[in-house]
C-alpha cells in the first residue's frame, strides 16, 4: 500500500463518505446488529472492549457503541477519524478516535476483546508483507482468545468476472439525492485494480462531480484465510451475506491463547 495515497483518498472522501449508503444511519444500525450478534455468540454477553482499526467516519464503530460496547476507533485518515468522533457525539455516544496505521497500532498488547476491520479496508494493503503486518498487529492488541471481525468484498467472484464498474448507489441526505459509482481498471496481474470513485452531488440547479482514485487488492478467501492463520489466529470461519446478513462476507477468527 502507498500509505499516503490511501490516506489522501479517504481524507478527500471523509466529508462525503455517508453518501455511499442510501441511508447512512439505517446502515449503521443494520451492520451493528449483525456484528453485535457475532460478538455475542463468540465472546458471550457484552459489553466488550472493541477496536475498530479502520473506523472511517464511524459506520460500524458508532453502531457498536450505541449497542453498549466500549469502542475505540482508529483510521489511516485523520479527517475520517475526526468526523467519526463528531458523528458519534451527535448521536449521543462517546467514540475516542485517532489517526493510526493498522500496520502499527498504538495500543497495548491484549488491550481489546475484539477487533473490527470492515468495509473492505484490508484490500488497500497491496502486498503480502503489509497484509501480514496488519493482521499481526490486530492479533497483538487482542486479549487471549479475543475475536477478529473482518469484512471484504467477495473477491473470489470478482476475480473471475473482472467487472469494470460497480453499480451506482443513490443516497438521500439533508442536501438532497446524490449518486455514487465506481469504474474499475484491472492490473495485468488480475488481482489488483485501480478505482475511480465518482460522486454526483447536488449543486444549485445541477450537479457537482467529485472524483477520487485509489488502488485495491482483490484478495481471495484462501489468500485471506492463509494470512490470518499465519498471523496466529485460529477457528477461522467465513460467514456469507446470505447466512449472516452483512452486506459483505465476514471472517471471524480467535487470537492465539497467551501464556499466563
C-alpha positions as CSV (number, residue, x, y, z in Angstrom):
1,X,0.0,0.0,0.0
2,X,1.0,3.5,-0.6
3,X,0.0,4.9,2.8
4,X,-0.1,8.5,1.5
5,X,-2.3,7.6,-1.5
6,X,-4.8,5.7,0.6
7,X,-4.8,8.4,3.3
8,X,-5.3,11.1,0.7
9,X,-8.2,9.2,-0.8
10,X,-10.0,8.8,2.5
11,X,-9.2,12.3,3.7
12,X,-10.8,13.6,0.5
13,X,-13.8,11.3,0.8
14,X,-14.4,11.8,4.5
15,X,-16.9,14.6,4.1
16,X,-18.9,12.6,1.6
17,X,-18.5,9.1,2.8
18,X,-22.0,8.9,4.1
19,X,-23.3,9.3,0.5
20,X,-22.1,5.7,-0.2
21,X,-25.2,4.5,1.6
22,X,-28.8,5.0,0.7
23,X,-29.4,5.9,4.4
24,X,-26.3,6.0,6.5
25,X,-27.9,5.8,9.9
26,X,-30.0,2.8,8.8
27,X,-26.9,1.1,7.5
28,X,-25.1,1.8,10.8
29,X,-28.0,0.1,12.7
30,X,-28.2,-3.0,10.4
31,X,-24.4,-3.6,10.4
32,X,-24.1,-3.2,14.1
33,X,-26.9,-5.7,14.7
34,X,-25.0,-8.3,12.6
35,X,-21.6,-7.6,14.2
36,X,-23.1,-7.4,17.7
37,X,-24.7,-10.8,17.1
38,X,-21.4,-12.4,16.1
39,X,-19.7,-10.8,19.1
40,X,-22.3,-12.2,21.5
41,X,-22.3,-15.7,20.0
42,X,-18.5,-15.9,20.1
43,X,-17.5,-13.9,23.2
44,X,-20.6,-14.1,25.3
45,X,-22.7,-11.3,26.7
46,X,-21.1,-7.9,26.5
47,X,-20.3,-5.1,26.7
48,X,-16.9,-5.8,25.2
49,X,-13.9,-3.6,24.7
50,X,-13.5,-3.2,20.9
51,X,-11.1,-1.6,18.5
52,X,-12.3,-0.6,15.0
53,X,-8.9,-0.3,13.3
54,X,-10.3,1.1,10.1
55,X,-13.2,3.1,11.5
56,X,-13.6,5.6,8.7
57,X,-16.3,8.0,9.7
58,X,-17.8,5.5,12.2
59,X,-20.2,3.4,10.2
60,X,-19.5,0.2,12.3
61,X,-18.0,1.9,15.4
62,X,-20.9,4.2,16.2
63,X,-23.4,1.4,15.9
64,X,-21.5,-0.9,18.1
65,X,-21.0,2.0,20.7
66,X,-24.8,2.5,20.6
67,X,-25.2,-1.2,21.3
68,X,-23.3,-0.6,24.6
69,X,-19.8,-1.7,23.7
70,X,-16.7,0.3,24.7
71,X,-15.3,1.2,21.3
72,X,-12.1,2.9,20.2
73,X,-11.7,3.9,16.6
74,X,-8.5,4.4,14.6
75,X,-8.1,5.1,10.9
76,X,-5.3,5.9,8.4
77,X,-7.2,9.1,7.6
78,X,-7.1,11.9,10.2
79,X,-10.1,13.6,8.5
80,X,-12.2,10.4,8.7
81,X,-11.3,9.7,12.4
82,X,-12.1,13.3,13.4
83,X,-15.5,13.0,11.7
84,X,-16.2,9.7,13.4
85,X,-15.8,11.2,16.8
86,X,-18.0,14.2,15.9
87,X,-20.7,12.0,14.4
88,X,-20.7,9.7,17.4
89,X,-21.2,12.7,19.8
90,X,-24.1,13.9,17.7
91,X,-25.7,10.5,18.2
92,X,-25.2,10.5,22.0
93,X,-22.2,8.1,22.3
94,X,-18.5,8.6,23.1
95,X,-16.1,7.3,20.4
96,X,-12.4,8.1,21.0
97,X,-11.0,8.1,17.5
98,X,-7.5,8.7,16.3
99,X,-5.3,8.6,13.2
100,X,-3.3,5.4,13.1
101,X,-2.0,2.9,10.5
102,X,-3.3,-0.6,11.1
103,X,0.2,-1.9,10.4
104,X,1.5,-0.1,13.5
105,X,-1.4,0.2,16.1
106,X,-0.7,2.5,19.1
107,X,-2.3,0.2,21.6
108,X,-1.0,-2.2,24.3
109,X,-0.8,-6.0,23.9
110,X,-4.1,-7.7,24.7
111,X,-6.0,-4.4,25.2
112,X,-9.2,-5.4,23.4
113,X,-11.7,-8.2,23.4
114,X,-12.5,-7.7,19.7
115,X,-11.0,-6.0,16.7
116,X,-13.2,-4.9,13.8
117,X,-11.7,-4.3,10.3
118,X,-14.6,-3.8,8.0
119,X,-15.7,-2.2,4.7
120,X,-13.0,-3.8,2.5
121,X,-10.3,-1.9,4.4
122,X,-7.7,-4.7,4.2
123,X,-7.8,-4.6,0.4
124,X,-6.0,-1.2,0.5
125,X,-2.8,-3.2,1.6
126,X,-1.2,-4.1,-1.7
127,X,1.5,-6.6,-0.6
128,X,1.6,-9.8,1.4
129,X,4.0,-8.1,3.7
130,X,1.7,-5.3,4.6
131,X,-1.3,-7.6,4.9
132,X,0.7,-9.8,7.3
133,X,1.9,-6.8,9.3
134,X,-1.6,-5.5,9.8
135,X,-3.0,-8.9,10.9
136,X,-0.1,-9.4,13.3
137,X,-0.9,-6.1,14.9
138,X,-4.6,-7.0,15.2
139,X,-3.6,-10.3,16.9
140,X,-1.2,-8.5,19.2
141,X,-3.8,-6.0,20.6
142,X,-6.4,-8.7,21.2
143,X,-6.6,-10.5,24.5
144,X,-6.1,-14.2,24.6
145,X,-8.8,-15.8,22.6
146,X,-10.2,-12.4,21.5
147,X,-12.2,-12.1,18.3
148,X,-11.3,-10.7,14.9
149,X,-14.2,-9.5,12.7
150,X,-13.0,-8.7,9.2
151,X,-15.2,-8.0,6.1
152,X,-14.2,-7.9,2.5
153,X,-15.9,-7.9,-0.9
154,X,-16.5,-11.3,-2.5
155,X,-13.3,-11.2,-4.5
156,X,-13.4,-14.9,-5.5
157,X,-16.3,-14.0,-7.8
158,X,-14.9,-10.6,-8.8
159,X,-11.6,-12.1,-9.8
160,X,-13.5,-14.5,-12.0
161,X,-15.7,-11.9,-13.7
162,X,-13.4,-8.8,-13.5
163,X,-16.1,-6.2,-13.7
164,X,-15.2,-2.8,-15.0
165,X,-17.7,-0.9,-12.8
166,X,-19.7,-1.2,-9.6
167,X,-23.4,-0.5,-9.6
168,X,-24.5,3.1,-8.8
169,X,-25.8,3.9,-5.4
170,X,-28.4,6.7,-4.7
171,X,-28.2,8.3,-1.3
172,X,-30.8,10.5,0.3
173,X,-29.4,13.2,2.7
174,X,-30.4,16.6,4.0
175,X,-29.0,18.3,0.9
176,X,-30.8,16.1,-1.5
177,X,-30.0,13.0,-3.5
178,X,-26.5,12.1,-4.6
179,X,-25.1,9.3,-6.7
180,X,-22.0,7.3,-6.2
181,X,-20.5,4.9,-8.7
182,X,-17.1,3.3,-9.5
183,X,-15.0,2.4,-12.5
184,X,-12.5,-0.4,-12.1
185,X,-9.3,-0.7,-14.1
186,X,-7.7,-4.2,-13.5
187,X,-4.0,-4.6,-13.5
188,X,-2.3,-7.2,-15.7
189,X,-1.8,-9.4,-12.6
190,X,-5.6,-9.9,-12.5
191,X,-5.5,-9.3,-8.7
192,X,-5.2,-5.6,-8.2
193,X,-7.3,-2.8,-9.7
194,X,-7.5,1.0,-9.7
195,X,-10.8,2.6,-8.7
196,X,-12.2,5.8,-10.0
197,X,-14.7,6.9,-7.4
198,X,-17.3,9.2,-8.8
199,X,-19.9,11.1,-6.7
200,X,-22.6,13.4,-8.2
201,X,-23.5,15.9,-5.5
202,X,-26.4,18.5,-5.7
203,X,-25.0,21.9,-6.6
204,X,-27.5,24.7,-7.4
205,X,-29.8,23.6,-10.2
206,X,-27.3,20.9,-11.3
207,X,-24.6,18.5,-10.1
208,X,-21.0,18.8,-8.9
209,X,-18.9,15.8,-9.9
210,X,-16.3,14.7,-7.4
211,X,-13.7,12.1,-8.4
212,X,-11.3,10.3,-6.1
213,X,-8.8,7.5,-7.1
214,X,-7.3,4.6,-5.2
215,X,-5.9,1.0,-5.7
216,X,-7.2,-2.2,-4.1
217,X,-6.0,-5.8,-3.9
218,X,-8.8,-8.3,-4.7
219,X,-7.8,-10.9,-2.1
220,X,-9.5,-14.3,-2.4
221,X,-10.9,-16.1,0.7
222,X,-8.0,-18.5,0.5
223,X,-5.4,-15.7,0.5
224,X,-7.1,-14.0,3.4
225,X,-7.5,-17.3,5.4
226,X,-3.9,-18.2,4.9
227,X,-2.7,-14.8,6.0
228,X,-5.0,-14.8,9.1
229,X,-3.7,-18.2,10.1
230,X,-0.1,-17.1,9.6
231,X,-0.7,-14.2,11.9
232,X,-1.6,-16.5,14.7
233,X,-5.4,-16.8,14.6
234,X,-7.4,-20.0,14.9
235,X,-11.1,-21.0,14.5
236,X,-11.2,-19.1,11.2
237,X,-14.7,-19.0,9.8
238,X,-16.4,-17.2,6.8
239,X,-20.0,-16.0,7.1
240,X,-21.7,-15.5,3.8
241,X,-24.0,-12.5,3.4
242,X,-27.0,-14.8,2.7
243,X,-26.5,-16.5,6.0
244,X,-25.1,-13.8,8.2
245,X,-26.9,-10.7,6.9
246,X,-23.9,-8.5,6.5
247,X,-23.5,-6.9,3.1
248,X,-20.0,-8.4,2.6
249,X,-18.6,-11.8,3.6
250,X,-17.4,-11.7,7.2
251,X,-14.4,-13.6,8.6
252,X,-14.2,-14.4,12.3
253,X,-11.1,-15.7,14.0
254,X,-9.8,-16.1,17.5
255,X,-6.5,-14.7,18.7
256,X,-3.9,-17.2,19.9
257,X,-4.0,-18.0,23.6
258,X,-1.2,-16.3,25.6
259,X,0.6,-17.9,28.5
260,X,-0.5,-16.6,31.8
